[in-house]
Each structure stands twice: as structure tokens, then as C-alpha cells.
């Protein structure tokens, strides 16, 4: 076997191992953290094997990520709670090599992409079915719980924000790749499964997942309004009709909407006790901004954010019970509070940097939609401060991220 044949065989096996480990990460996020962590390590080792480090330095996005993670590490110098500091640093470790791993992977073949699409959709549908099974067991109690911000149990260790975001991103990838799925029957089956996932998001009624879904749908409709206006109008009318039917027929969605209205009404009327989740988020934003103003350059340190928040609640919002006290539920504010405005700027550059190399075609358009969808959990949750969302981000959008940027040297 000549050198070219050996290189080609190596790339084929790299692709196969990558698919297996990606599936392992996905399944691990559903039910076994150890499997997710082990699969992530193997995925990285497989992708970076035989890649000379000099090629790593050509990946500017990785360097930006390295920068903001390094600032988190340096904040140990001014964090008094080192145990809390390390807990929040270690969940950033995937960002030290996962961007490189995706950058240096060989291009997946059409067959591999079709297989990975099926695996992703089937696993997420299984997770959605598991979540809905609780509703079938005791619908009355669960629907009543929606009046008090309690939602259906979900996979991803009951993190409904991460799981609903993952479902929305799965829908985005599938809609994007549907035209490349080959025969008509597989496309129809995938369409049915995607429709089921969209229904599930309305049943779950997690605001993060729904907002991400409607960003996607608004983008798709806009795309067709420009390219095929008649089809775009039909899609808009269909979306309006189906959304109305969902609201009228799904009690969980109605209760969630009602709870949101009550939350904001109480906040506007001046209630600051934090018993409502949305108002509690706004209070956490206010306390974070106060802390950032007091420590603009270095922040309080990644290990002392929680202690700083507790002091803020005690001073500014004493009516909020300890059980209702939150971290700032916004990744940008959390980063600025932990490591200062310069660290937050590095993080923001890292988030925005991929947009600079987006292609002006259909793939690039979907890349921007996915980018906008990912902003939603970053704005309303500690999305990169816990392990599962960080893994979900990489696992769900990695292939599309690679496709959305212009071709780069991959070593």
C-alpha cells in the first residue's frame, strides 16, 4: 500500500472513530456523565493525533478561546474560594481542545453525515419521548406544576434549558441537511421526527428552547421570502396556524405563558422577593452589574462569584430567601463579574469571531441562525459554567460550524 493509500485509510478511520465518539458524547449527556467525558477525550485524541502543534497556532478561534479560559485560570490569584474556582474552571477544559478537534477532523462523507443525522435525531427523539412519558403518567399534577415554574423532567440531568436548546439545534441541523438526505422516504421520515421534536418543545414549554426554535423558523421563512416569496408566505401562514393550535390545545404551554405574565406583572409592580424565576433573573442581572461596576478590571474571581452574589442579596434584596438566590443567569455578565470587563471582552470576541469567516451561501445562512440560537441560552443561563451545556454546544453544532466557515488549513 503506497503512502497516499495509507493516508486515505487513516482519514477514513479518523472519521469513523469521530462518529462513534460523538454518539458516545450524545448518549453520555442523556444518561452517563462518565461516558460523555470519556468519549470527549477519545474524540479529541483521535482528531489531534499526528497533527503538529505548529498548526494549532493557525486556529485563531481556538486562540481566542484559550485567552478567556486562561483569564479564568489566572483569577485563582484573587479568588478566596479555590474549590469553587476550580469547579468552574474545569468545565472550561473542553474549550482547550474541542475547537481544535473539530478544526482538524477530516471532512465527513455524505454517508457519514446522513448516519450522524439519523443518530442525532433518533437519540433526541428518544429523550423527548422519555420526558413526555412523565406527562402520560400523571398529567394533572405536572400541568398544575407549570403554574409554579415546574416543567417536565428532561434528560441532560433534568437541565431543561440545555435539553430544549439541544432539541432546537437538532431541528436546525436536520432542516439544514434534509435536502442532502437522498431518497424521498428518508426525508419524509426525518421530517416527521423533526415535527415531533417541535411539538415536544411546545409541550415542554421551556422558554429558551422555544425562543431558539422561533429564531430558526423566522430565519427559514425570511430565507424563502427572499428566494421563493410564495413558499415563504405559505410557511408563514402555516406557522401562525400551527402555533395558534399549539397554544389552544396544550395546557402546559398556556400555563407557562400565564406564569410568565404573572412574573412580569409582579416585577413591574415593584415586588422584589425573587419567588418568580424570570424576576429572579432580572434581580441577578442587577446585582451582577453592581459588582462589575465595583470591580471592572479583574472581577471578583471565578471562585467568589457566589459569595459576592450572597452579599449583594443581603444588601440590596434582603426579601429574597437564600433558596431563591441565583448566580447571574447570563454568561456575559457572569464572565465580567468573575474576571472583569477585559476577560468578558475576550469571551465576546471568541463568541463573535466565527462570523467573520461565514460563507455567503445557504450553509452560511444556517450558521448565522445557529449562532443566534446559541445566544439565547448564553443570555439567560450559566450555559458554559456547567458540564452538560458546554458539551451539548460542541456536539450539536460542530459539523455545521465547520461547514459554515471558509475552508482553512487543517494540517
C-alpha positions as CSV (number, residue, x, y, z in Angstrom):
1,X,0.0,0.0,0.0
2,X,1.5,3.4,-1.0
3,X,1.7,6.5,1.1
4,X,-1.4,8.1,-0.4
5,X,-3.5,5.0,0.3
6,X,-2.3,4.8,3.9
7,X,-3.2,8.5,4.4
8,X,-6.6,8.0,2.9
9,X,-7.3,4.9,5.1
10,X,-6.2,6.9,8.1
11,X,-8.6,9.7,7.3
12,X,-11.4,7.2,6.9
13,X,-10.8,5.6,10.3
14,X,-10.5,9.0,11.9
15,X,-13.9,9.9,10.6
16,X,-15.4,6.6,11.8
17,X,-13.9,7.0,15.3
18,X,-15.1,10.6,15.4
19,X,-18.7,9.5,14.7
20,X,-18.6,6.8,17.3
21,X,-17.2,9.2,20.0
22,X,-19.7,11.9,19.0
23,X,-22.5,9.4,19.5
24,X,-20.9,8.4,22.8
25,X,-20.9,12.1,24.0
26,X,-24.5,12.5,23.0
27,X,-25.7,9.3,24.8
28,X,-23.5,10.2,27.8
29,X,-25.2,13.6,28.1
30,X,-28.5,11.8,28.3
31,X,-27.7,9.2,30.9
32,X,-24.0,8.9,31.9
33,X,-21.5,11.7,32.5
34,X,-18.6,9.3,32.6
35,X,-19.4,8.1,29.1
36,X,-19.7,11.7,27.9
37,X,-16.3,12.6,29.4
38,X,-14.5,9.5,28.1
39,X,-16.0,10.0,24.6
40,X,-14.9,13.6,24.6
41,X,-11.4,12.7,25.5
42,X,-11.2,10.0,22.8
43,X,-12.7,12.4,20.3
44,X,-10.0,14.9,21.0
45,X,-7.2,12.4,20.9
46,X,-8.4,10.9,17.6
47,X,-8.7,14.3,15.9
48,X,-5.4,15.7,17.1
49,X,-3.4,12.5,16.6
50,X,-0.4,13.3,14.3
51,X,-1.2,17.0,14.0
52,X,1.9,19.1,14.6
53,X,1.3,21.8,17.3
54,X,2.5,24.5,14.8
55,X,-0.8,24.0,13.0
56,X,-2.7,24.7,16.2
57,X,-1.5,28.3,16.3
58,X,-3.1,28.9,13.0
59,X,-6.5,28.4,14.5
60,X,-7.4,31.9,15.7
61,X,-10.8,30.9,17.1
62,X,-9.0,28.4,19.4
63,X,-6.5,31.1,20.5
64,X,-9.4,33.5,21.4
65,X,-10.9,30.7,23.5
66,X,-7.6,29.9,25.1
67,X,-7.4,33.5,26.1
68,X,-10.6,33.8,28.1
69,X,-10.1,30.4,29.7
70,X,-6.6,31.5,30.7
71,X,-8.1,34.5,32.4
72,X,-10.4,32.2,34.4
73,X,-7.4,30.2,35.4
74,X,-5.5,33.4,36.5
75,X,-8.4,34.5,38.6
76,X,-7.2,32.0,41.2
77,X,-4.8,34.7,42.3
78,X,-7.7,36.8,43.6
79,X,-10.3,34.1,44.4
80,X,-10.5,33.2,48.1
81,X,-12.7,30.2,47.4
82,X,-10.3,28.0,45.4
83,X,-12.6,25.0,45.5
84,X,-15.4,26.9,43.7
85,X,-12.8,28.4,41.4
86,X,-11.6,25.0,40.2
87,X,-15.1,23.7,39.8
88,X,-15.9,26.5,37.3
89,X,-12.5,26.2,35.6
90,X,-12.7,22.5,34.9
91,X,-15.9,22.8,32.9
92,X,-14.0,25.1,30.6
93,X,-11.4,22.4,29.8
94,X,-13.3,21.1,26.7
95,X,-12.7,24.5,25.1
96,X,-9.0,24.0,25.3
97,X,-9.1,21.3,22.7
98,X,-12.6,20.7,21.3
99,X,-12.4,23.6,18.8
100,X,-9.1,22.2,17.6
101,X,-10.6,18.7,17.4
102,X,-13.4,19.9,15.1
103,X,-11.0,22.0,13.0
104,X,-8.6,19.1,12.3
105,X,-11.2,16.4,11.7
106,X,-11.3,15.0,8.1
107,X,-14.4,16.0,6.2
108,X,-17.2,13.6,6.8
109,X,-18.5,11.8,3.8
110,X,-22.2,12.2,2.7
111,X,-22.9,8.7,4.1
112,X,-21.3,9.6,7.4
113,X,-23.2,12.8,7.7
114,X,-26.5,11.0,6.9
115,X,-25.7,8.4,9.6
116,X,-24.8,11.1,12.2
117,X,-28.0,13.0,11.4
118,X,-30.1,9.9,11.9
119,X,-28.3,9.1,15.2
120,X,-28.7,12.6,16.5
121,X,-32.4,12.8,15.6
122,X,-33.3,9.4,17.0
123,X,-31.4,9.9,20.3
124,X,-33.1,13.3,20.8
125,X,-36.5,11.9,19.9
126,X,-35.9,9.1,22.5
127,X,-35.0,11.8,25.1
128,X,-38.1,13.7,24.2
129,X,-40.3,10.6,24.5
130,X,-38.8,9.8,27.9
131,X,-39.6,13.4,29.0
132,X,-43.2,13.2,27.7
133,X,-43.7,9.8,29.4
134,X,-43.9,11.7,32.8
135,X,-46.9,13.6,31.4
136,X,-48.6,10.4,30.4
137,X,-48.1,9.0,34.0
138,X,-49.6,12.0,35.9
139,X,-50.7,14.8,33.6
140,X,-52.9,16.6,36.2
141,X,-50.1,17.1,38.7
142,X,-47.5,18.1,36.1
143,X,-49.8,20.6,34.4
144,X,-50.5,22.1,37.9
145,X,-46.8,22.4,38.4
146,X,-46.5,24.7,35.4
147,X,-48.3,27.3,37.5
148,X,-45.2,27.4,39.7
149,X,-42.4,27.3,37.1
150,X,-42.1,23.5,37.3
151,X,-41.6,21.8,33.9
152,X,-41.4,18.3,32.7
153,X,-38.4,16.2,33.8
154,X,-35.9,16.1,31.0
155,X,-32.7,14.2,30.0
156,X,-29.4,16.1,30.4
157,X,-29.8,15.6,34.1
158,X,-33.0,17.5,34.2
159,X,-31.5,20.6,32.8
160,X,-34.5,21.7,30.7
161,X,-32.6,24.7,29.3
162,X,-29.7,22.6,27.9
163,X,-32.0,19.9,26.6
164,X,-34.5,22.2,25.0
165,X,-31.6,24.1,23.4
166,X,-30.2,20.8,22.2
167,X,-33.5,19.8,20.7
168,X,-33.8,23.2,18.9
169,X,-30.3,22.9,17.5
170,X,-31.1,19.3,16.4
171,X,-34.1,20.7,14.4
172,X,-31.8,23.3,12.9
173,X,-29.2,20.8,11.7
174,X,-31.9,18.5,10.3
175,X,-33.7,21.2,8.4
176,X,-30.3,22.3,7.0
177,X,-29.3,18.8,6.0
178,X,-32.6,17.5,4.8
179,X,-32.1,18.3,1.1
180,X,-28.9,16.1,1.2
181,X,-30.6,13.0,2.7
182,X,-31.0,11.3,-0.6
183,X,-34.3,9.4,-1.3
184,X,-37.7,10.8,-0.6
185,X,-38.7,8.3,2.1
186,X,-35.8,9.1,4.5
187,X,-36.5,12.8,4.0
188,X,-40.2,12.3,4.9
189,X,-39.4,10.2,8.0
190,X,-36.9,12.8,9.2
191,X,-39.5,15.5,8.6
192,X,-42.0,13.6,10.8
193,X,-39.4,13.2,13.6
194,X,-38.5,16.9,13.4
195,X,-42.1,17.8,13.6
196,X,-42.4,15.6,16.7
197,X,-39.4,17.4,18.3
198,X,-41.0,20.8,17.5
199,X,-44.3,19.6,19.2
200,X,-42.3,18.4,22.1
201,X,-40.7,21.9,22.6
202,X,-44.2,23.3,22.8
203,X,-45.3,20.7,25.3
204,X,-42.2,21.2,27.4
205,X,-42.7,25.0,27.1
206,X,-39.2,25.9,28.1
207,X,-38.8,29.4,27.0
208,X,-35.2,29.1,26.0
209,X,-35.9,26.2,23.6
210,X,-39.0,27.9,22.2
211,X,-37.2,31.2,21.5
212,X,-34.4,29.4,19.8
213,X,-36.9,27.4,17.7
214,X,-38.7,30.5,16.6
215,X,-35.5,32.3,15.7
216,X,-34.8,29.3,13.4
217,X,-38.3,29.3,11.9
218,X,-38.3,33.1,11.4
219,X,-34.9,32.8,9.6
220,X,-36.1,30.0,7.4
221,X,-39.3,31.9,6.5
222,X,-37.2,35.0,5.7
223,X,-34.9,32.9,3.5
224,X,-37.8,31.7,1.5
225,X,-39.5,35.1,1.4
226,X,-36.4,36.3,-0.4
227,X,-35.8,33.2,-2.6
228,X,-39.3,32.0,-3.2
229,X,-41.9,34.5,-1.9
230,X,-44.9,32.3,-2.5
231,X,-43.5,29.5,-0.5
232,X,-42.4,31.9,2.2
233,X,-45.9,33.3,2.6
234,X,-47.3,29.7,2.8
235,X,-44.8,28.8,5.5
236,X,-45.6,32.0,7.5
237,X,-49.4,31.2,7.4
238,X,-48.7,27.6,8.3
239,X,-46.5,28.6,11.3
240,X,-49.2,31.1,12.5
241,X,-51.9,28.4,12.3
242,X,-49.9,25.7,14.0
243,X,-48.6,28.0,16.7
244,X,-52.2,29.0,17.5
245,X,-53.3,25.4,17.6
246,X,-50.5,24.5,19.9
247,X,-51.4,27.3,22.3
248,X,-55.1,26.4,22.4
249,X,-54.5,22.7,22.7
250,X,-51.5,22.4,25.0
251,X,-52.3,23.2,28.7
252,X,-48.6,23.2,29.6
253,X,-47.9,26.0,27.1
254,X,-50.8,28.0,28.3
255,X,-49.8,27.7,31.9
256,X,-46.2,28.6,31.1
257,X,-47.4,31.7,29.2
258,X,-49.7,32.7,32.1
259,X,-46.9,32.2,34.6
260,X,-44.6,34.5,32.6
261,X,-47.2,37.2,32.5
262,X,-47.8,37.0,36.3
263,X,-44.0,37.1,36.8
264,X,-43.5,40.4,34.9
265,X,-46.7,41.9,36.3
266,X,-45.4,41.4,39.8
267,X,-41.9,42.8,38.9
268,X,-43.4,45.9,37.3
269,X,-45.5,46.5,40.4
270,X,-42.3,46.5,42.5
271,X,-42.2,43.1,44.0
272,X,-38.6,42.0,44.6
273,X,-38.8,38.8,46.6
274,X,-37.4,36.6,43.8
275,X,-40.1,33.8,44.0
276,X,-40.7,34.1,40.3
277,X,-38.0,32.7,38.1
278,X,-37.9,35.5,35.5
279,X,-38.0,38.3,38.0
280,X,-35.2,36.4,39.9
281,X,-33.1,36.5,36.8
282,X,-33.5,40.3,36.4
283,X,-32.5,40.7,40.1
284,X,-29.4,38.6,39.5
285,X,-28.5,40.8,36.5
286,X,-28.9,44.0,38.6
287,X,-26.6,42.5,41.3
288,X,-24.0,41.4,38.7
289,X,-23.9,44.9,37.2
290,X,-23.4,46.5,40.6
291,X,-20.5,44.1,41.2
292,X,-18.9,44.7,37.8
293,X,-19.1,48.4,38.4
294,X,-17.2,47.9,41.7
295,X,-14.6,45.5,40.2
296,X,-14.4,46.4,36.5
297,X,-10.8,45.3,35.7
298,X,-10.4,42.0,37.5
299,X,-13.8,41.0,38.7
300,X,-14.2,39.2,42.0
301,X,-12.5,36.0,40.8
302,X,-14.2,32.9,39.4
303,X,-14.3,31.3,42.9
304,X,-16.0,34.2,44.7
305,X,-19.0,35.0,42.4
306,X,-21.5,33.1,44.6
307,X,-20.2,34.8,47.8
308,X,-20.4,38.2,46.1
309,X,-24.0,37.5,45.0
310,X,-25.0,36.5,48.5
311,X,-23.6,39.7,49.9
312,X,-25.5,41.6,47.2
313,X,-28.7,39.9,48.0
314,X,-28.2,40.7,51.7
315,X,-27.6,44.3,51.0
316,X,-29.9,45.2,48.1
317,X,-32.6,42.5,48.1
318,X,-33.0,41.2,51.7
319,X,-36.5,39.9,51.0
320,X,-35.1,37.2,48.6
321,X,-34.7,34.0,50.5
322,X,-31.4,32.0,50.3
323,X,-33.2,29.3,48.3
324,X,-34.1,31.9,45.6
325,X,-30.7,33.5,45.3
326,X,-29.0,32.9,41.9
327,X,-25.8,33.3,40.1
328,X,-26.2,35.9,37.4
329,X,-28.1,34.0,34.7
330,X,-26.3,35.5,31.8
331,X,-23.0,34.1,30.6
332,X,-21.6,37.5,29.6
333,X,-22.4,39.1,32.9
334,X,-21.1,36.0,34.8
335,X,-17.8,36.3,32.9
336,X,-17.5,40.0,33.5
337,X,-18.3,39.5,37.2
338,X,-15.8,36.7,37.6
339,X,-12.8,38.0,35.6
340,X,-13.6,41.6,34.8
341,X,-14.6,43.5,31.7
342,X,-11.3,42.7,29.8
343,X,-12.0,39.0,30.3
344,X,-15.6,39.4,29.2
345,X,-14.3,41.2,26.0
346,X,-12.1,38.3,25.2
347,X,-15.1,36.0,25.7
348,X,-17.3,38.2,23.5
349,X,-14.6,38.2,20.7
350,X,-14.5,34.4,20.9
351,X,-18.2,34.2,20.6
352,X,-18.3,36.7,17.6
353,X,-15.1,35.6,15.8
354,X,-16.6,32.8,13.7
355,X,-19.0,35.2,12.0
356,X,-16.0,36.9,10.3
357,X,-15.5,33.8,8.1
358,X,-19.1,32.9,7.3
359,X,-19.7,32.0,3.6
360,X,-22.4,33.9,1.7
361,X,-24.5,30.9,0.8
362,X,-27.1,28.6,2.3
363,X,-24.7,27.0,4.7
364,X,-23.5,30.4,6.0
365,X,-27.1,31.5,6.4
366,X,-27.9,28.5,8.6
367,X,-24.6,29.0,10.5
368,X,-25.8,32.5,11.5
369,X,-29.1,31.1,12.6
370,X,-27.4,28.6,14.8
371,X,-25.2,31.3,16.2
372,X,-28.3,33.4,17.1
373,X,-30.0,30.4,18.6
374,X,-26.9,29.8,20.8
375,X,-27.1,33.4,22.0
376,X,-30.4,32.6,23.7
377,X,-29.1,30.2,26.5
378,X,-26.0,32.4,26.8
379,X,-28.2,35.3,27.6
380,X,-30.5,33.6,30.2
381,X,-28.4,30.9,31.8
382,X,-25.0,29.8,33.1
383,X,-24.6,27.9,29.9
384,X,-20.8,27.5,30.0
385,X,-20.5,27.2,33.8
386,X,-21.7,23.6,33.9
387,X,-20.5,20.5,32.0
388,X,-23.6,19.3,30.1
389,X,-24.4,22.5,28.2
390,X,-20.8,23.0,27.3
391,X,-20.7,19.5,25.8
392,X,-24.1,19.9,24.1
393,X,-22.9,23.1,22.4
394,X,-19.9,21.3,20.8
395,X,-21.7,18.1,20.0
396,X,-24.8,19.6,18.3
397,X,-23.3,22.3,16.2
398,X,-19.7,21.2,15.5
399,X,-20.4,19.8,12.0
400,X,-22.4,22.9,10.9
401,X,-19.8,25.2,12.4
402,X,-17.1,23.6,10.3
403,X,-19.3,23.9,7.2
404,X,-20.3,27.5,7.8
405,X,-16.8,28.9,7.7
406,X,-14.5,29.3,4.8
407,X,-12.0,26.4,4.3
408,X,-8.9,26.7,6.5
409,X,-5.6,24.8,6.6
410,X,-6.2,21.7,8.6
411,X,-2.7,20.3,8.7
